[in-house]
């Protein structure tokens, strides 16, 4: 009887493990509402293969995606790179019937929305508009519907590069580990803008004691992430081809280090793009587009500083955005120009990457989010 109960218990654990599915959500610059814009694939967490589950048409240029904390809703920057356009859209994802259903959309409050983030309570959506440099804040209904924005801040000042920094260009929006502050890297102004976030207020963005952190002139801060321990933050600088390391406490950033994302053979025309940290906090990954088309790999030291480990080709062109799965076992990159997606298996000891699975084609692939259900 005892052995039988152990057998039943083991079977239950086995079935529960395999009832969990990991999905990857991809956005694209589809340029045409009559073509597919959002793609959902299932990730084989053993072999690293991707299998198409569903797609969605009828939207234009869903350039960046983010998920609600419970994974029920997908939010997208839509009508990106559309003159006099720009919107944010909401979708419901049902993992049981593997469907993606449009809910609604709102004006982005600016041209060319490029980044979305959701508060941990699922009630607030924050958007960054690149072209003219603005941010918008939206309440989210319980049914995933986006309400009209309640705040919209416009910035104007640029920096030293007249071709790229004639004015503000907000490129991302990232909450602090405690969700009491939010940070906006501004590529055009060479600043990381900071606001307090009071989630119980009708207008949650409030002035911070330190309203911005200056970055190196001409560096072009782009994407931003926090270490799992909450003590360090990292900003990838598109124009500088660098990552800056900061210590973090109560809304304040203190620069610790600035390190190249590229090898010595590259001297200019950098297009550094995205940055993520492995769930174990041991390695940081940074993507380089343009001439390089690779992922720079860094080990993270105890003091938060980075040490270069190596570089991994993305097997395609223009790795705009990439992501790690929740376990940290896989890294998936979107190559926008070559129009493909590549899966890499991550060595948790060395941080190095190895291509696995089969490359899939997604025209102008621009964004990815990964979640286990």
TINU-494568 format. One record per residue: residue in three letters; x negated, y, z negated of N, C-alpha, C in turn. Coordinates in steps of 0.001 Angstrom, whole numbers, padded with zeros to 6 digits, always signed. Last residue first. Layout:
ALAXYZXYZXYZ
...
//
This chain:
UNK-002833+029336+017668-001435+029278+017201-001143+027910+016615
UNK-005624+031476+017983-005142+030118+017716-003729+030197+017158
UNK-006628+033741+020561-005970+033477+019287-005541+032022+019200
UNK-008332+036319+022262-008220+034888+022004-007584+034685+020636
UNK-008274+038613+024969-008047+038375+023552-007828+036876+023371
UNK-009830+040578+027489-009492+039266+026923-009248+039368+025425
UNK-010020+042369+030622-009867+042310+029168-009515+040902+028728
UNK-010296+042280+033384-010750+043467+032668-010774+043324+031158
UNK-010668+040990+036634-010458+040673+035214-011085+041754+034340
UNK-010315+041179+039429-010547+042380+038619-010261+042156+037132
UNK-008664+038110+039635-009066+039307+040355-009163+040503+039408
UNK-009954+035347+038329-008925+036342+038014-009388+037652+038640
UNK-010948+032035+038471-010861+033285+039226-009681+034121+038737
UNK-013137+030319+036198-011821+030548+036797-011799+031917+037472
UNK-015577+027785+035828-015303+029207+036044-013930+029358+036682
UNK-015191+025151+033551-015137+025564+034945-014803+027046+035038
UNK-017451+024273+030844-016174+024358+031528-016310+024846+032959
UNK-020187+026455+029866-019447+025196+029842-018154+025377+030625
UNK-023352+027949+029380-022127+027884+030166-021509+026495+030074
UNK-024511+028769+026218-024650+027839+027338-023315+027744+028066
UNK-026363+031001+024084-025150+030645+024806-025460+029687+025949
UNK-027729+031301+020715-027823+031241+022169-026543+030692+022794
UNK-027758+031190+017992-026992+032264+018604-026958+032205+020121
UNK-028900+029142+016557-029799+030037+017301-029092+031258+017872
UNK-026666+028016+015239-027947+028153+014549-028855+029179+015229
UNK-024514+027849+016921-024335+028605+015682-025639+028824+014925
UNK-024390+028326+020232-025161+027581+019246-025145+028382+017942
UNK-021406+028484+022077-022372+029208+021251-023072+028263+020279
UNK-020542+028108+025446-020561+027513+024114-021697+028153+023326
UNK-018697+030241+027585-019992+029820+027062-019798+029173+025697
UNK-016806+030708+030500-016821+030265+029107-018224+029798+028742
UNK-015835+033354+032631-016801+032290+032336-016793+031993+030840
UNK-013912+034547+035291-014007+034379+033834-014903+033184+033559
UNK-014004+036969+037989-014000+035628+037411-014180+035674+035903
UNK-014609+039181+039750-013273+038623+039598-013245+037218+039063
UNK-016807+040689+040152-016795+039391+040838-015466+038675+040655
UNK-015913+042848+038520-016233+043055+039933-016220+041740+040709
UNK-015387+041772+035883-014372+042515+036632-014662+042603+038127
UNK-015619+039054+034101-016465+039740+035081-015554+040460+036077
UNK-015202+038379+030771-014475+038749+031989-015424+039533+032888
UNK-016294+035619+028749-016506+036944+029315-015673+037137+030580
UNK-016192+034004+025674-015608+034072+027019-015758+035496+027535
UNK-017717+031770+023518-017682+033160+023950-017180+033163+025390
UNK-016964+029402+020913-017021+029807+022313-017035+031320+022473
UNK-017055+029198+018154-017671+028137+018950-017883+028556+020403
UNK-015687+030835+016488-017041+031242+016861-017762+030232+017715
UNK-013078+030407+015914-014048+029543+015238-015483+029982+015485
UNK-011695+032238+017552-011674+032391+016089-012681+031539+015336
UNK-013953+033078+020314-012751+032438+019774-012816+032470+018251
UNK-015043+036295+021361-015362+035012+020743-014071+034412+020209
UNK-015034+038107+024496-014495+037797+023173-015030+036471+022686
UNK-015607+041007+026599-015726+039591+026279-015160+039361+024889
UNK-015423+043303+029330-015001+042916+027977-015217+041421+027801
UNK-017036+043545+031678-016444+044715+031009-016097+044421+029548
UNK-019435+042485+033386-018767+041936+032205-018210+043054+031316
UNK-020267+042595+036326-019520+043597+035575-018728+042998+034408
UNK-020361+039484+037980-020694+040909+037997-019704+041726+037167
UNK-021708+036328+036749-020792+037137+037539-021191+038593+037435
UNK-023058+035049+034748-022722+034275+035947-021701+034995+036824
UNK-024080+036465+032687-022651+036157+032610-022154+035403+033840
UNK-027193+035493+031242-026446+035932+032413-024981+035566+032251
UNK-028319+036380+028123-027632+035328+028850-026881+035930+030026
UNK-031228+037029+026179-030201+037499+027108-029617+036307+027850
UNK-032347+037257+022705-032489+036954+024124-031324+037483+024929
UNK-032735+038441+020199-032928+037004+020359-033154+036656+021824
UNK-033688+041315+018386-033367+040737+019691-033709+039250+019748
UNK-032178+042147+015404-033413+041648+015991-033059+040924+017292
UNK-030687+044787+013487-030652+043781+014539-032044+043400+015010
UNK-029708+045324+010018-030413+045667+011245-030456+044481+012203
UNK-028616+044447+007656-027715+044886+008707-028393+045198+010022
UNK-030293+043300+005888-030071+044730+005717-029184+045317+006819
UNK-030447+040693+006825-029729+040943+005567-029433+042418+005334
UNK-029918+040879+010433-030726+040681+009236-029905+041017+007981
UNK-028583+039185+013091-028308+040253+012131-029060+039943+010839
UNK-029869+038707+016367-029623+038167+015028-029452+039355+014081
UNK-028383+039271+019555-029170+039768+018424-028856+038965+017177
UNK-028235+039176+023029-027995+038431+021792-028939+038940+020710
UNK-026511+040497+025776-027674+040594+024896-027315+039963+023557
UNK-025294+039160+028651-024962+039343+027241-026273+039393+026470
UNK-025314+040794+031906-025676+039784+030927-025106+040115+029552
UNK-025792+042590+034143-024747+041566+034108-025102+040426+033165
UNK-027699+044544+035287-028073+043436+034405-027074+042280+034384
UNK-026808+046661+036789-027921+045878+037311-028131+044576+036538
UNK-023550+046587+035514-024486+047220+036442-025542+046285+036977
UNK-023396+045688+032005-022900+045573+033377-023979+046098+034335
UNK-023870+043912+029059-024460+044895+029980-023923+044643+031385
UNK-022542+043304+025796-022531+043072+027245-023133+044245+028003
UNK-023724+041767+022855-023442+043028+023546-023518+042795+025052
UNK-023373+040225+019699-023435+040067+021149-023000+041374+021811
UNK-024940+039236+016686-024192+040259+017415-024435+040061+018898
UNK-024801+036771+014079-025252+037232+015386-024323+038296+015963
UNK-023729+036202+011555-025170+036016+011771-025688+036615+013076
UNK-021050+036111+010866-021799+037328+010574-023278+037260+010871
UNK-019356+034114+011556-020235+033850+010412-021118+035042+010057
UNK-018109+035113+013863-017357+035061+012605-018222+034805+011376
UNK-020324+037365+015636-019836+036011+015377-019136+035971+014014
UNK-019251+040481+016948-020070+039759+015978-019470+038383+015748
UNK-019467+042452+019978-018743+041611+019020-019732+040864+018132
UNK-019023+044913+022479-019840+044426+021367-018968+043639+020397
UNK-019421+046155+025882-018635+045624+024773-019548+045041+023704
UNK-021428+047827+027549-019963+047845+027553-019294+047417+026256
UNK-023898+049598+029445-023554+048747+028301-022063+048907+027994
UNK-025214+050435+031786-023759+050328+031738-023360+049364+030628
UNK-027912+052615+032760-027348+051575+031902-025817+051607+031957
UNK-029861+053981+034326-028564+053578+034879-027932+052443+034078
UNK-033185+052685+033470-032143+053711+033551-030860+053114+034128
UNK-034908+050500+033140-035327+051804+032631-034212+052856+032622
UNK-035617+047144+032613-034582+048099+033005-034853+049441+032335
UNK-037652+045713+031468-037710+045903+032922-036623+046841+033436
UNK-037140+045348+028773-038022+046449+029168-038049+046697+030673
UNK-033604+044565+028437-035024+044246+028366-035839+045408+028937
UNK-030989+046154+026506-031594+045681+027749-033071+045351+027544
UNK-030104+047383+024320-029372+046177+024695-030000+045517+025914
UNK-032314+048779+021867-031918+048592+023263-031109+047307+023449
UNK-031172+050241+018803-031944+049225+019497-031412+049036+020914
UNK-031379+052053+015911-030886+052129+017293-031779+051220+018124
UNK-030378+052170+012460-031218+051644+013531-030558+051938+014876
UNK-028763+053425+010588-029888+052628+010116-030877+052283+011221
UNK-026617+056120+009779-027395+055418+010795-028608+054714+010204
UNK-023702+055790+008044-025078+056247+007896-025965+055439+008830
UNK-020342+056803+007788-021340+056023+008516-022719+056633+008321
UNK-017515+056661+005709-018774+057329+006034-019760+056354+006689
UNK-015275+055420+004727-015111+056329+005848-016384+057001+006322
UNK-016435+053831+002560-015375+054830+002382-015324+055877+003496
UNK-019363+052958+004133-018687+053004+002840-017682+054150+002840
UNK-021881+051322+006053-020535+051883+005965-020004+051844+004538
UNK-024751+051770+008119-024173+051277+006874-022822+051973+006732
UNK-025046+051056+011604-024705+051978+010523-024387+051197+009256
UNK-026808+050860+014654-026388+050189+013434-026152+051219+012339
UNK-026228+051147+018096-026613+051814+016858-025993+051090+015676
UNK-027472+049821+021045-026528+049611+019950-027074+050348+018734
UNK-027808+051005+024483-028266+050774+023108-027104+050381+022198
UNK-027631+052519+026832-028054+051122+026873-028548+050654+025517
UNK-026686+055068+027035-028008+054888+026453-028535+053475+026561
UNK-024149+054762+028026-025121+055483+028833-026544+055304+028320
UNK-022830+053196+025954-022817+052835+027375-023951+053466+028154
UNK-023570+051881+022990-023647+053163+023684-023859+052901+025176
UNK-021811+050281+020437-022554+050136+021681-022437+051431+022468
UNK-022132+050327+016992-021541+051019+018132-022411+050803+019363
UNK-021320+048745+013971-022180+048761+015152-021441+049415+016308
UNK-021591+048663+010390-020827+048898+011609-021799+049063+012763
UNK-021460+047014+007170-022189+047536+008332-021247+047704+009513
UNK-019842+045963+005231-020878+046906+004806-021603+047579+005972
UNK-018064+043945+005852-017541+045291+005665-018570+046348+005321
UNK-018742+041391+006510-018892+041765+005099-018419+043180+004803
UNK-018405+041296+009311-017415+040645+008443-017542+041011+006969
UNK-019111+044560+010663-019598+043262+010207-018532+042633+009314
UNK-017109+046189+013149-017604+046064+011786-018106+044647+011521
UNK-017621+047992+016239-017158+046845+015470-017779+046846+014082
UNK-016968+049626+019327-017362+049732+017926-016842+048507+017187
UNK-017816+051147+022526-017053+050232+021678-017721+050113+020315
UNK-019277+053861+023090-018173+053207+023813-017304+052319+022912
UNK-021244+056820+023307-020688+055741+022476-019407+055176+023084
UNK-023446+058234+024968-022141+057748+025418-021582+056602+024595
UNK-025953+059494+024862-025869+058046+024619-024532+057463+025087
UNK-026323+062211+024971-026395+061466+026224-026245+059965+026070
UNK-027683+062386+021747-027159+063112+022901-027384+062316+024186
UNK-026770+059925+019394-027841+060516+020205-027243+061181+021442
UNK-023797+060965+017572-024697+059955+018119-025771+060668+018935
UNK-022263+062139+014582-022948+062423+015841-023783+061217+016272
UNK-019156+061410+013333-020576+061098+013200-021219+061346+014551
UNK-016444+063397+011992-017130+062676+013064-018578+062392+012667
UNK-015300+064348+009626-014448+064151+010803-015125+063433+011969
UNK-015353+063496+006453-016354+063633+007516-015640+063322+008831
UNK-012792+063383+005389-013785+064279+004776-014926+064540+005753
UNK-010262+063343+007968-011211+062691+007074-012183+063723+006521
UNK-006843+064114+008458-008241+064537+008542-009095+063799+007514
UNK-004726+061357+009367-005004+062543+008560-006493+062857+008632
UNK-002280+059506+010881-003628+060050+011079-003783+061353+010307
UNK+000509+059024+010319-000552+058386+009522-001956+058939+009711
UNK+003298+060356+009821+002206+060721+010717+000910+060259+010055
UNK+004733+059216+007841+005368+059258+009163+004370+059670+010232
UNK+002777+057021+005712+003183+058353+006168+003844+058261+007543
UNK+001754+054618+005146+003092+054879+004627+003624+056233+005079
UNK-000849+054618+006129+000158+053831+006847+001580+054027+006332
UNK-003071+056787+006773-002109+056624+005687-000875+055927+006248
UNK-006287+056889+007578-005049+056316+008081-004136+056004+006897
UNK-008610+059468+008394-007983+058619+007389-006688+058081+007993
UNK-010767+059376+011249-009544+059850+010585-009201+058904+009449
UNK-013540+060263+013268-013020+059535+012109-011764+060200+011566
UNK-015510+059735+016218-014520+060514+015474-013884+059642+014390
UNK-018622+059752+017113-017675+058749+016642-016704+059494+015739
UNK-019864+061474+020011-019407+061463+018622-018591+060198+018349
UNK-020347+062425+022624-021413+061818+021812-021082+061905+020323
UNK-018277+063219+024221-018771+064187+023239-019941+063685+022415
UNK-017661+061048+025883-017908+062362+026461-018560+063345+025509
UNK-017181+058867+024221-018304+058814+025151-018655+060202+025675
UNK-016331+058503+021116-016041+059477+022172-017255+059563+023086
UNK-014894+056104+019032-016079+056494+019800-015680+057360+020998
UNK-013001+056438+016395-012804+056620+017831-014118+057034+018495
UNK-011704+054705+013556-012838+055318+014240-012612+055317+015754
UNK-009856+055019+010542-009921+054547+011920-010952+055370+012674
UNK-009207+053795+007198-009810+054752+008138-009743+054149+009534
UNK-007998+051707+005989-007686+053029+005452-008337+054149+006265
UNK-008600+049086+006560-007534+049733+007332-007113+051085+006756
UNK-010801+047913+005524-009650+048046+004629-008457+048723+005290
UNK-012572+048066+007724-012218+046760+007150-010995+046807+006237
UNK-011128+050508+010015-012122+050084+009034-011684+048760+008420
UNK-010080+050109+013447-009796+050309+012030-010978+049866+011172
UNK-010855+051735+016413-011174+050586+015560-010902+050928+014098
UNK-010686+052438+019724-010052+052791+018454-010169+051584+017538
UNK-012536+053845+022528-012008+052749+021711-011420+053293+020420
UNK-013085+056125+024025-013232+054818+024658-012785+053635+023801
UNK-012386+059391+025025-012193+058403+023963-012225+057006+024570
UNK-014147+061814+026175-013671+060554+026748-013564+059523+025622
UNK-014314+065375+026634-014132+064221+025767-013640+063004+026548
UNK-016292+066477+029491-015276+066643+028452-015204+065368+027615
UNK-018471+065866+030953-017927+067214+031120-016865+067524+030075
UNK-020190+063642+031091-019745+064162+029796-019252+065610+029900
UNK-021079+062896+033561-020348+061898+032773-019707+062471+031516
UNK-022236+065178+034665-021528+064239+035526-020637+063281+034731
UNK-023583+066545+032638-022451+067191+033306-021637+066244+034184
UNK-024569+065558+029584-024586+065033+030950-023374+065582+031715
UNK-024190+066580+027005-025279+067124+027828-025294+066638+029273
UNK-020668+066887+026367-022039+066818+025861-023003+067192+026990
UNK-017470+068354+025541-018290+067321+026156-019677+067305+025548
UNK-014308+069035+023930-015745+069263+024123-016457+068064+024722
UNK-011561+068237+023594-012016+068930+024790-013525+068889+025002
UNK-008741+066201+022647-010076+066749+022409-010624+067319+023709
UNK-005558+065832+021200-006328+066093+022412-007669+066709+022047
UNK-003417+063559+019666-004495+064535+019482-005333+064618+020747
UNK-000308+062847+018733-001128+062844+019945-002157+063956+019800
UNK+002144+060992+016967+000970+061873+016942+000220+061725+018255
UNK+004177+059386+017625+004467+060404+016603+003297+061351+016412
UNK+005389+057958+020693+004298+058315+019783+004715+059449+018850
UNK+008358+055902+020658+007578+057029+021181+006495+057458+020181
UNK+007876+052376+019766+008622+053631+019705+007773+054761+020299
UNK+007846+049199+021119+007022+050376+020832+007913+051617+020840
UNK+009122+046232+019700+009363+047382+020570+008502+048566+020141
UNK+008986+044123+017953+007870+044343+018859+008031+045519+019798
UNK+010966+044030+016098+011135+043176+017273+010054+043403+018325
UNK+010292+045972+014294+010133+044580+013883+010258+043618+015057
UNK+008510+048577+016135+009685+047988+015498+009420+046528+015140
UNK+005783+050660+015553+006229+049425+016209+007419+048876+015432
UNK+004806+054054+016206+005418+053052+015320+005844+051850+016153
UNK+001719+055166+017624+003094+054729+017842+003580+053847+016692
UNK-000497+057705+018521-000111+056770+017470+001378+056471+017599
UNK-003240+058530+020696-001810+058525+020403-001501+057430+019385
UNK-005868+060691+021804-005423+059504+021065-003946+059654+020721
UNK-007954+061707+024607-006902+061910+023615-006564+060592+022942
UNK-009511+062471+027252-009926+062375+025863-008838+062678+024853
UNK-009005+062273+029882-009028+063625+029322-009266+063627+027815
UNK-009695+059459+030219-010022+060491+031204-010058+061901+030632
UNK-008908+057661+027979-010277+057997+028357-010415+059309+029132
UNK-007036+057344+025103-006988+057705+026524-008341+058256+026940
UNK-006264+054868+022752-007241+055861+023184-007140+056079+024675
UNK-003681+054159+020378-004196+054108+021742-005228+055198+021981
UNK-002236+052123+017923-003047+053308+018208-003730+053129+019557
UNK+000653+051138+016216-000181+050919+017386-000920+052218+017683
UNK+002007+049751+013237+001428+050895+013937+000541+050440+015089
UNK+002844+047482+011965+003827+048556+012150+003314+049742+012942
UNK+001163+045466+011148+001932+045260+012369+002897+046372+012702
UNK-000567+045721+009101+000826+045504+008727+001740+045323+009936
UNK-002974+046264+010360-002785+044910+009825-001354+044641+009395
UNK-002425+048104+013417-002667+048049+011981-002332+046659+011450
UNK-003952+047519+016555-002756+047432+015730-003162+047373+014262
UNK-005243+049246+019428-005451+048483+018209-004184+048552+017374
UNK-006471+049666+022762-005363+049609+021819-005770+048839+020579
UNK-007850+051504+025459-008085+050681+024265-006877+050794+023337
UNK-007324+053145+027640-008364+052117+027783-008522+051199+026570
UNK-005290+055181+029745-005450+054486+028462-006416+053309+028615
UNK-005206+057453+031797-006157+056348+031728-006346+055796+030311
UNK-004029+060441+030318-004343+059684+031523-005413+058632+031246
UNK-001590+060486+027642-002798+060926+028329-003066+060044+029525
UNK+000478+059229+026449+000081+060528+025896-001191+061064+026511
UNK+001516+056961+027465+000300+056824+026660-000140+058132+026023
UNK+004991+056255+027238+003916+057069+027788+002701+056990+026869
UNK+005922+052823+026696+005978+054238+026361+004840+054962+027067
UNK+007961+049889+027274+006735+050665+027395+006999+052107+027003
UNK+009082+046550+026259+009278+047947+026671+007934+048629+026855
UNK+008920+043630+026818+009829+044259+025858+010115+045705+026256
UNK+008440+040755+028850+008295+042198+028702+009340+042732+027717
UNK+007206+037675+027771+008391+038440+028138+008186+039924+027865
UNK+005794+034654+028407+005424+036027+028117+006550+036912+028661
UNK+005808+031274+027136+006355+032353+027963+005865+033716+027481
UNK+005702+028667+025944+004583+029236+026721+005063+030324+027693
UNK+007425+027692+024175+007780+027496+025581+006793+028154+026532
UNK+005695+028165+021973+006428+026911+022100+006848+026656+023543
UNK+004637+030710+021999+003719+029576+022243+004445+028249+022421
UNK+005704+033522+023390+006281+032378+022702+005410+031152+022982
UNK+005091+036910+023178+004536+035619+023582+005146+034526+022730
UNK+006431+039884+024399+006560+038830+023398+005984+037537+023951
UNK+004877+043049+024961+005367+041772+025456+005510+040811+024281
UNK+004623+046539+025741+004751+045472+024747+005366+044235+025384
UNK+002397+049142+026883+003511+048210+027051+003453+047093+026029
UNK+001654+052486+027563+001353+051330+026726+002591+050441+026738
UNK+000436+054395+030380+001473+053915+029482+000913+052809+028602
UNK-000140+056574+032984-000691+056070+031727+000432+055657+030797
UNK-000617+059123+035520+000058+058004+034875-000616+057620+033580
UNK-001974+060842+037125-000768+061361+036453+000042+060257+035782
UNK-003352+058050+038734-003274+059503+038656-001918+059944+038110
UNK-004487+055399+036938-003390+055798+037816-003195+057303+037654
UNK-006080+054066+035111-006671+054542+036368-005593+054856+037407
UNK-003327+052167+033813-004675+052714+033670-005215+053080+035051
UNK-000818+051098+033612-000996+052251+034505-002329+052960+034242
UNK-001309+050069+030183-000800+049893+031542-000865+051211+032312
UNK-002615+048290+027606-002770+049573+028291-002311+049342+029726
UNK-000426+046139+025751-001329+046372+026879-001401+047838+027245
UNK+000185+043675+023293+000270+045081+023691-000792+045352+024749
UNK+002077+040942+022404+000906+041367+023162+001140+042817+023575
UNK+003259+039311+019457+003375+040348+020478+002028+040667+021114
UNK+002600+037314+017686+003871+037207+018401+003966+038179+019571
UNK+000409+037447+016047+000242+036831+017353+001494+036760+018189
UNK+000456+038851+013722+001062+037521+013684+000985+036795+015019
UNK-000782+041272+014522-001428+040419+013522-000854+039000+013459
UNK-000592+041516+018148-000094+041839+016812-000730+040893+015809
UNK-003407+042044+020332-002319+041229+019800-001859+041745+018455
UNK-004272+043857+023327-004492+043526+021924-003266+042779+021434
UNK-005941+044627+026419-004904+043958+025650-005284+043879+024183
UNK-006415+046723+029230-006885+046292+027909-005702+045724+027142
UNK-005261+047120+031729-006723+047098+031624-007248+046629+030283
UNK-003007+046486+033757-003104+046231+032315-004572+046020+031923
UNK-002134+047637+036440-003430+047821+035775-003386+047660+034252
UNK+001330+047561+036212+000175+048043+036959-001032+048242+036053
UNK+003760+044930+036366+003066+046007+035654+001795+046351+036424
UNK+004754+042780+037748+005640+043907+037507+005050+045025+036680
UNK+003950+039527+036279+003897+040540+037325+004742+041746+036907
UNK+002124+037258+034321+003182+038262+034358+002914+039263+035471
UNK+001773+033690+033688+001290+034993+034141+002458+035968+034135
UNK+000743+030741+031833+001740+031623+032419+001067+032914+032871
UNK-001427+028875+031729-000144+028617+031076+000968+029444+031704
UNK-004334+027347+033026-003342+028416+033134-002003+027982+032546
UNK-006989+026343+031014-005871+025886+031823-004783+026959+031833
UNK-010480+026084+030629-009308+026946+030552-008232+026429+031503
UNK-012823+024151+028661-012075+024413+029889-010874+025320+029612
UNK-014259+023352+026448-014391+024735+026884-013676+025049+028186
UNK-014083+020898+025196-014920+021003+026394-015114+022437+026890
UNK-012651+021568+022828-013666+020512+022838-014632+020741+023996
UNK-010701+023417+023172-011728+023724+022175-012742+022590+021995
UNK-009422+024664+025928-009780+023347+025414-010960+023546+024463
UNK-007213+027295+025917-008620+026940+025811-008761+025553+025205
UNK-004781+028327+028219-005073+027559+027013-006534+027131+027046
UNK-004059+031649+029347-004669+030336+029536-004803+029646+028182
UNK-002229+034118+030909-002414+033396+029650-002943+032001+029977
UNK-002577+037296+032404-002704+035848+032541-002877+035249+031145
UNK-001175+040120+033968-001588+039478+032717-001544+037964+032914
UNK-000653+040508+036717-001444+041471+035963-001987+040917+034661
UNK-000008+039440+040052-000134+039110+038635-001060+040100+037923
UNK+001620+041881+042192+000660+040807+041925+000548+040581+040419
UNK+003221+044024+042368+003748+042782+042933+002791+041601+042756
UNK+001830+046198+041480+002815+045603+040581+003369+044277+041085
UNK-001562+046518+041930-000309+046309+042654+000670+045588+041724
UNK-003914+046587+040485-003702+047623+041513-002349+047532+042207
UNK-004965+044991+038473-004320+044326+039608-003989+045278+040763
UNK-007217+044757+036466-006892+045909+037296-006235+045357+038571
UNK-005981+042695+033754-006704+042915+035000-006347+044267+035598
UNK-006226+040577+030808-005678+041687+031562-006511+041899+032811
UNK-005585+037433+029269-006429+038244+030143-005627+039375+030789
UNK-005780+035463+026442-004934+036406+027174-005838+037340+027981
UNK-006020+032147+025459-006773+033334+025884-005858+034171+026772
UNK-005163+030083+022675-004811+030728+023936-005697+031939+024183
UNK-005171+027002+021129-005887+028265+021261-005614+028833+022645
UNK-002945+025223+019014-003424+025529+020355-004099+026890+020352
UNK-002324+022554+016877-002782+023928+017001-003378+024142+018383
UNK-001967+019932+016853-000780+020716+017170-001129+022195+017275
UNK-004268+018754+016008-004092+018842+017448-002804+019549+017849
UNK-003894+018942+013243-005054+019570+013884-004803+019796+015370
UNK-001605+017403+012856-001575+018821+012521-002712+019562+013205
UNK-002542+014874+013576-001477+015499+014356-001406+016992+014096
UNK-004490+014479+011541-004855+014427+012959-003818+015157+013810
UNK-002919+014536+009250-003972+015539+009424-004357+015626+010891
UNK-001360+012270+009782-000726+013592+009616-001739+014707+009825
UNK-003277+010242+009766-002525+010513+010992-001897+011897+010933
UNK-004019+010342+007061-005009+010645+008105-004321+010995+009419
UNK-001646+009507+005841-002192+010838+005538-003180+011276+006621
UNK-001477+006888+006819-000436+007859+007165-000938+009283+006958
UNK-003788+005799+005569-003645+005785+007037-002625+006838+007475
UNK-003136+006064+002905-004316+006774+003411-004240+006884+004927
UNK-000978+004312+002849-000756+005729+002562-001924+006583+003073
UNK-002328+001890+003353-001290+002354+004273-001047+003853+004092
UNK-003950+001633+001126-004580+001810+002439-003582+002335+003463
UNK-001934+001232-000805-002825+002383-000896-003462+002674+000453
UNK-000827-001209+000000+000000+000000+000000-000865+001264+000000
//
